[in-house]
Amino acid sequence: MAQSFAATVGDWCQKVPDALEIVFKESTQELVSQLDQLVANMIYAGPQSPSYVRTGFLRASLMASTSAMPTMTRENPGVPVPADLGDVILVINGADLGDTLYLGYTANYAAYVHYGARGGAPRPWVTMVAQRWVAIVEAEAAEVKARLGL
């Protein structure tokens, strides 16, 4: 009988202490990296609308938590906001294996951009990256295996 994806990854991780935690954290960091890249490509790389001032706030509003899902309650300050994933990476690196990591955008208009509103086309970057989770974990597991000589 073929093993499940989780069982396959788990089997070789049992052989190396901390391998599962490394795969967990590096996969989550890669997911965050892909979220950041896709939001940049889908939202900020295209032509700018004359009625919309780009501040980078949506991109910069990504937050991580181990206790609760970040909420979309923050208003755009109207001035440029640099994207900095440092705090998100700190939360990921501080998480323990078995913790639930919550990743979410806190810009109060994030859902309107993702799903589309007022005639605007949806730009579902979160859904698109979430669908890549299994592939991300498989790639990171293969990289960790190679790095550890397994």
Accessible surface in RSA format (square Angstrom, percent):
REM  Atomic radii and reference values for relative SASA: ProtOr
REM  Chains: A
REM  Algorithm: Lee & Richards
REM  Probe-radius: 1.40
REM  Slices: 20
REM RES _ NUM      All-atoms   Total-Side   Main-Chain    Non-polar    All polar
REM                ABS   REL    ABS   REL    ABS   REL    ABS   REL    ABS   REL
RES MET A   1   238.55 123.5 152.81 101.1  85.74 204.2 131.11 111.5 107.44 142.3
RES ALA A   2    99.33  91.3  64.67  99.8  34.66  78.8  75.27 106.0  24.06  63.7
RES GLN A   3   103.64  58.0  74.05  54.1  29.59  70.5  35.86  76.3  67.78  51.4
RES SER A   4    69.22  58.5  52.97  70.7  16.25  37.4  55.22 117.6  14.00  19.6
RES PHE A   5    69.12  34.6  54.64  33.8  14.48  37.7  61.57  37.3   7.55  21.6
RES ALA A   6    73.66  67.7  61.49  94.9  12.17  27.7  65.73  92.6   7.93  21.0
RES ALA A   7    38.71  35.6  27.07  41.8  11.63  26.5  38.23  53.8   0.48   1.3
RES THR A   8    66.29  47.1  64.30  65.2   1.99   4.7  55.50  74.5  10.79  16.3
RES VAL A   9    13.90   9.1  13.90  12.6   0.00   0.0  13.90  12.1   0.00   0.0
RES GLY A  10    15.27  18.8   0.00   N/A  15.27  18.8  15.18  41.7   0.09   0.2
RES ASP A  11    66.74  46.7  61.53  61.2   5.21  12.3  24.17  56.9  42.57  42.5
RES TRP A  12    15.46   6.2  15.41   7.5   0.05   0.1  12.26   6.5   3.21   5.2
RES CYS A  13     5.85   4.4   0.65   0.7   5.20  12.2   0.89   2.3   4.97   5.4
RES GLN A  14   144.97  81.1 113.41  82.9  31.56  75.1  40.59  86.4 104.38  79.2
RES LYS A  15   155.70  76.0 122.39  75.1  33.31  79.3  80.77  72.7  74.93  79.8
RES VAL A  16    28.46  18.7  27.28  24.7   1.17   2.8  27.63  24.0   0.83   2.2
RES PRO A  17   113.82  83.0  94.16  85.8  19.66  71.5 106.19  87.7   7.63  47.4
RES ASP A  18    99.21  69.5  84.06  83.7  15.15  35.8  21.04  49.5  78.17  78.0
RES ALA A  19     0.12   0.1   0.00   0.0   0.12   0.3   0.00   0.0   0.12   0.3
RES LEU A  20    64.14  35.7  63.52  45.4   0.62   1.5  63.52  44.6   0.62   1.7
RES GLU A  21    46.31  26.6  45.96  34.8   0.35   0.8   9.19  17.8  37.12  30.3
RES ILE A  22    50.85  28.9  47.48  35.4   3.37   8.1  50.85  36.6   0.00   0.0
RES VAL A  23     3.52   2.3   3.52   3.2   0.00   0.0   3.52   3.1   0.00   0.0
RES PHE A  24    41.32  20.7  35.26  21.8   6.06  15.8  41.09  24.9   0.22   0.6
RES LYS A  25    33.58  16.4  33.58  20.6   0.00   0.0  16.29  14.7  17.29  18.4
RES GLU A  26    47.11  27.0  44.27  33.5   2.84   6.8  20.73  40.1  26.38  21.5
RES SER A  27     0.21   0.2   0.21   0.3   0.00   0.0   0.21   0.4   0.00   0.0
RES THR A  28     6.78   4.8   6.78   6.9   0.00   0.0   4.65   6.3   2.12   3.2
RES GLN A  29    49.34  27.6  46.00  33.6   3.34   8.0  10.76  22.9  38.58  29.3
RES GLU A  30    58.65  33.7  55.42  41.9   3.23   7.7  11.92  23.1  46.73  38.2
RES LEU A  31    22.04  12.3  22.04  15.8   0.00   0.0  22.04  15.5   0.00   0.0
RES VAL A  32     0.50   0.3   0.50   0.5   0.00   0.0   0.50   0.4   0.00   0.0
RES SER A  33    55.56  46.9  51.18  68.3   4.38  10.1  19.86  42.3  35.70  50.0
RES GLN A  34    38.29  21.4  36.89  27.0   1.40   3.3  14.98  31.9  23.32  17.7
RES LEU A  35     8.12   4.5   8.12   5.8   0.00   0.0   8.12   5.7   0.00   0.0
RES ASP A  36    21.60  15.1  20.47  20.4   1.13   2.7   1.96   4.6  19.63  19.6
RES GLN A  37   100.94  56.4 100.53  73.5   0.42   1.0  39.08  83.2  61.87  46.9
RES LEU A  38    22.82  12.7  22.18  15.9   0.64   1.6  22.62  15.9   0.20   0.5
RES VAL A  39     0.56   0.4   0.56   0.5   0.00   0.0   0.56   0.5   0.00   0.0
RES ALA A  40    15.30  14.1  13.85  21.4   1.46   3.3  14.09  19.8   1.21   3.2
RES ASN A  41    76.44  52.7  63.24  61.1  13.20  31.8  17.58  42.3  58.86  56.9
RES MET A  42    56.08  29.0  34.66  22.9  21.42  51.0  41.72  35.5  14.36  19.0
RES ILE A  43     8.34   4.7   5.19   3.9   3.15   7.6   5.19   3.7   3.15   8.5
RES TYR A  44    39.39  18.4  25.91  14.7  13.48  35.1  25.64  19.3  13.75  16.9
RES ALA A  45    78.03  71.7  38.41  59.3  39.62  90.1  48.55  68.4  29.48  78.1
RES GLY A  46    30.40  37.5   0.00   N/A  30.40  37.5  25.26  69.3   5.14  11.5
RES PRO A  47   135.82  99.0 107.82  98.3  28.00 101.8 119.88  99.0  15.93  99.0
RES GLN A  48    94.85  53.0  67.72  49.5  27.13  64.6  21.96  46.7  72.89  55.3
RES SER A  49    50.56  42.7  41.38  55.2   9.18  21.2  36.47  77.7  14.08  19.7
RES PRO A  50   142.76 104.0 101.77  92.8  40.99 149.0 114.98  94.9  27.78 172.6
RES SER A  51   109.71  92.7  68.11  90.9  41.60  95.8  56.81 121.0  52.90  74.1
RES TYR A  52    79.20  37.0  75.86  43.2   3.34   8.7  73.73  55.4   5.48   6.8
RES VAL A  53   108.54  71.4 100.21  90.7   8.33  20.1 100.21  87.1   8.33  22.6
RES ARG A  54    60.06  25.2  41.21  21.0  18.85  44.9  18.79  25.7  41.27  25.0
RES THR A  55    10.03   7.1   3.19   3.2   6.84  16.3   5.64   7.6   4.39   6.6
RES GLY A  56    16.71  20.6   0.00   N/A  16.71  20.6  14.46  39.7   2.26   5.1
RES PHE A  57     5.48   2.7   5.07   3.1   0.40   1.1   5.07   3.1   0.40   1.2
RES LEU A  58     0.62   0.3   0.62   0.4   0.00   0.0   0.62   0.4   0.00   0.0
RES ARG A  59    71.61  30.1  69.94  35.7   1.67   4.0   3.59   4.9  68.02  41.2
RES ALA A  60    21.33  19.6   4.41   6.8  16.92  38.5   6.36   9.0  14.97  39.6
RES SER A  61     0.00   0.0   0.00   0.0   0.00   0.0   0.00   0.0   0.00   0.0
RES LEU A  62     7.24   4.0   2.49   1.8   4.75  11.9   2.49   1.7   4.75  12.8
RES MET A  63    76.76  39.8  76.41  50.6   0.35   0.8  64.18  54.6  12.59  16.7
RES ALA A  64    13.30  12.2   0.00   0.0  13.30  30.3   0.00   0.0  13.30  35.2
RES SER A  65    25.21  21.3  21.47  28.6   3.75   8.6  17.94  38.2   7.28  10.2
RES THR A  66    62.69  44.6  41.30  41.9  21.39  51.0   9.69  13.0  53.01  80.1
RES SER A  67    98.24  83.0  67.78  90.5  30.46  70.2  49.70 105.8  48.54  68.0
RES ALA A  68    57.15  52.6  51.76  79.9   5.40  12.3  55.52  78.2   1.64   4.3
RES MET A  69   105.30  54.5  94.21  62.3  11.09  26.4  86.92  73.9  18.38  24.4
RES PRO A  70    21.80  15.9   5.07   4.6  16.73  60.8  16.14  13.3   5.66  35.2
RES THR A  71    85.74  61.0  77.73  78.8   8.01  19.1  65.01  87.3  20.73  31.3
RES MET A  72    94.11  48.7  74.13  49.1  19.98  47.6  67.76  57.6  26.35  34.9
RES THR A  73    97.81  69.6  72.53  73.5  25.27  60.2  59.70  80.2  38.11  57.6
RES ARG A  74   100.01  42.0  95.62  48.7   4.39  10.4  47.12  64.4  52.89  32.1
RES GLU A  75   134.93  77.5 118.59  89.7  16.34  38.9  31.38  60.7 103.55  84.5
RES ASN A  76    47.65  32.9  26.16  25.3  21.50  51.8  17.38  41.8  30.27  29.3
RES PRO A  77    74.08  54.0  37.84  34.5  36.24 131.7  50.10  41.4  23.98 149.0
RES GLY A  78    51.14  63.1   0.00   N/A  51.14  63.1  28.95  79.4  22.19  49.7
RES VAL A  79    87.22  57.4  86.73  78.5   0.49   1.2  87.22  75.8   0.00   0.0
RES PRO A  80   113.58  82.8  99.30  90.5  14.28  51.9  99.30  82.0  14.28  88.8
RES VAL A  81    35.46  23.3  29.57  26.8   5.89  14.2  30.51  26.5   4.95  13.4
RES PRO A  82   112.94  82.3  95.82  87.3  17.12  62.2 107.37  88.6   5.57  34.6
RES ALA A  83    43.97  40.4  12.13  18.7  31.84  72.4  12.36  17.4  31.62  83.7
RES ASP A  84   109.12  76.4  87.72  87.3  21.40  50.6  30.34  71.4  78.78  78.6
RES LEU A  85    40.82  22.7  35.29  25.2   5.53  13.9  35.45  24.9   5.37  14.4
RES GLY A  86    34.31  42.3   0.00   N/A  34.31  42.3  31.17  85.5   3.14   7.0
RES ASP A  87    99.44  69.7  96.74  96.3   2.71   6.4  25.47  59.9  73.97  73.8
RES VAL A  88     3.06   2.0   2.65   2.4   0.41   1.0   3.03   2.6   0.03   0.1
RES ILE A  89    50.02  28.5  50.02  37.3   0.00   0.0  50.02  36.0   0.00   0.0
RES LEU A  90   124.10  69.1 116.43  83.3   7.67  19.3 116.53  81.8   7.56  20.4
RES VAL A  91    45.48  29.9  37.45  33.9   8.03  19.4  44.05  38.3   1.43   3.9
RES ILE A  92     0.00   0.0   0.00   0.0   0.00   0.0   0.00   0.0   0.00   0.0
RES ASN A  93    70.98  49.0  57.80  55.9  13.18  31.7  22.63  54.5  48.35  46.7
RES GLY A  94    60.53  74.6   0.00   N/A  60.53  74.6  35.70  98.0  24.83  55.6
RES ALA A  95     1.33   1.2   0.00   0.0   1.33   3.0   0.74   1.0   0.59   1.6
RES ASP A  96    93.50  65.5  93.01  92.6   0.49   1.2  20.89  49.2  72.61  72.4
RES LEU A  97    84.44  47.0  60.71  43.4  23.73  59.6  60.81  42.7  23.63  63.6
RES GLY A  98    72.92  89.9   0.00   N/A  72.92  89.9  40.76 111.9  32.16  72.0
RES ASP A  99    56.74  39.7  41.82  41.6  14.91  35.3   7.87  18.5  48.86  48.7
RES THR A 100    78.82  56.1  68.60  69.6  10.21  24.3  39.39  52.9  39.42  59.6
RES LEU A 101    32.03  17.8   7.43   5.3  24.59  61.8   7.43   5.2  24.59  66.2
RES TYR A 102    70.16  32.8  68.06  38.7   2.10   5.5  34.60  26.0  35.57  43.8
RES LEU A 103    33.38  18.6  16.80  12.0  16.58  41.7  16.80  11.8  16.58  44.6
RES GLY A 104     6.04   7.4   0.00   N/A   6.04   7.4   6.04  16.6   0.00   0.0
RES TYR A 105    14.80   6.9   9.56   5.4   5.24  13.6   8.78   6.6   6.02   7.4
RES THR A 106     9.66   6.9   9.66   9.8   0.00   0.0   9.66  13.0   0.00   0.0
RES ALA A 107     0.00   0.0   0.00   0.0   0.00   0.0   0.00   0.0   0.00   0.0
RES ASN A 108    61.04  42.1  47.09  45.5  13.95  33.6  12.73  30.6  48.31  46.7
RES TYR A 109    40.58  18.9  40.47  23.0   0.10   0.3  40.04  30.1   0.54   0.7
RES ALA A 110     4.82   4.4   4.49   6.9   0.33   0.7   4.73   6.7   0.09   0.2
RES ALA A 111    34.12  31.4  29.89  46.1   4.23   9.6  33.31  46.9   0.81   2.2
RES TYR A 112   139.13  65.0 134.73  76.7   4.41  11.5  88.12  66.2  51.02  62.9
RES VAL A 113    21.72  14.3  18.83  17.0   2.89   7.0  21.71  18.9   0.01   0.0
RES HIS A 114     9.79   5.3   9.53   6.6   0.26   0.7   9.53   9.8   0.26   0.3
RES TYR A 115   156.45  73.0 138.37  78.7  18.08  47.0  98.63  74.1  57.82  71.3
RES GLY A 116    21.49  26.5   0.00   N/A  21.49  26.5   4.40  12.1  17.09  38.3
RES ALA A 117    38.41  35.3  17.72  27.3  20.69  47.1  27.75  39.1  10.66  28.2
RES ARG A 118   247.86 104.1 195.21  99.5  52.65 125.4  85.40 116.7 162.46  98.5
RES GLY A 119    87.31 107.7   0.00   N/A  87.31 107.7  44.55 122.3  42.76  95.8
RES GLY A 120    38.33  47.3   0.00   N/A  38.33  47.3  29.85  81.9   8.48  19.0
RES ALA A 121    72.62  66.8  58.02  89.5  14.60  33.2  63.57  89.5   9.06  24.0
RES PRO A 122    78.30  57.1  66.68  60.8  11.62  42.2  66.68  55.1  11.62  72.2
RES ARG A 123    80.74  33.9  80.74  41.2   0.00   0.0  20.41  27.9  60.34  36.6
RES PRO A 124    42.43  30.9  42.43  38.7   0.00   0.0  42.43  35.0   0.00   0.0
RES TRP A 125     1.23   0.5   1.23   0.6   0.00   0.0   1.23   0.7   0.00   0.0
RES VAL A 126    56.79  37.4  56.49  51.1   0.31   0.7  56.49  49.1   0.31   0.8
RES THR A 127    56.85  40.4  53.28  54.0   3.57   8.5  41.78  56.1  15.07  22.8
RES MET A 128    73.05  37.8  70.07  46.4   2.99   7.1  65.90  56.0   7.15   9.5
RES VAL A 129     0.22   0.1   0.22   0.2   0.00   0.0   0.22   0.2   0.00   0.0
RES ALA A 130    57.38  52.8  44.65  68.9  12.73  29.0  47.14  66.4  10.24  27.1
RES GLN A 131   141.26  79.0 105.00  76.7  36.25  86.3  46.10  98.1  95.16  72.2
RES ARG A 132    87.39  36.7  84.62  43.1   2.77   6.6  34.06  46.5  53.33  32.3
RES TRP A 133    93.05  37.3  92.86  44.9   0.19   0.4  69.18  36.9  23.87  38.7
RES VAL A 134    76.12  50.1  75.55  68.4   0.57   1.4  75.55  65.6   0.57   1.5
RES ALA A 135    61.05  56.1  53.62  82.8   7.43  16.9  54.91  77.3   6.15  16.3
RES ILE A 136     7.07   4.0   3.47   2.6   3.60   8.7   7.03   5.1   0.03   0.1
RES VAL A 137    14.36   9.4  14.36  13.0   0.00   0.0  14.36  12.5   0.00   0.0
RES GLU A 138    88.36  50.7  80.96  61.2   7.41  17.6  29.20  56.5  59.17  48.3
RES ALA A 139    62.36  57.3  48.04  74.1  14.32  32.6  56.50  79.6   5.86  15.5
RES GLU A 140    29.58  17.0  29.50  22.3   0.08   0.2   0.16   0.3  29.42  24.0
RES ALA A 141     5.26   4.8   5.26   8.1   0.00   0.0   5.26   7.4   0.00   0.0
RES ALA A 142    59.55  54.7  51.34  79.2   8.21  18.7  53.97  76.0   5.57  14.8
RES GLU A 143    76.42  43.9  70.10  53.0   6.33  15.1  52.89 102.3  23.53  19.2
RES VAL A 144     0.00   0.0   0.00   0.0   0.00   0.0   0.00   0.0   0.00   0.0
RES LYS A 145    71.46  34.9  71.46  43.8   0.00   0.0  26.11  23.5  45.36  48.3
RES ALA A 146    80.29  73.8  51.77  79.9  28.52  64.9  61.77  87.0  18.51  49.0
RES ARG A 147   125.36  52.6  88.98  45.4  36.37  86.6  64.99  88.8  60.36  36.6
RES LEU A 148    71.07  39.6  43.77  31.3  27.30  68.6  49.23  34.6  21.84  58.8
RES GLY A 149    67.41  83.1   0.00   N/A  67.41  83.1  34.80  95.5  32.61  73.0
RES LEU A 150    94.19  52.5  36.83  26.3  57.37 144.2  66.68  46.8  27.52  74.0
END  Absolute sums over single chains surface
CHAIN  1 A     8771.8       6761.8       2010.0       5344.4       3427.4
END  Absolute sums over all chains
TOTAL          8771.8       6761.8       2010.0       5344.4       3427.4
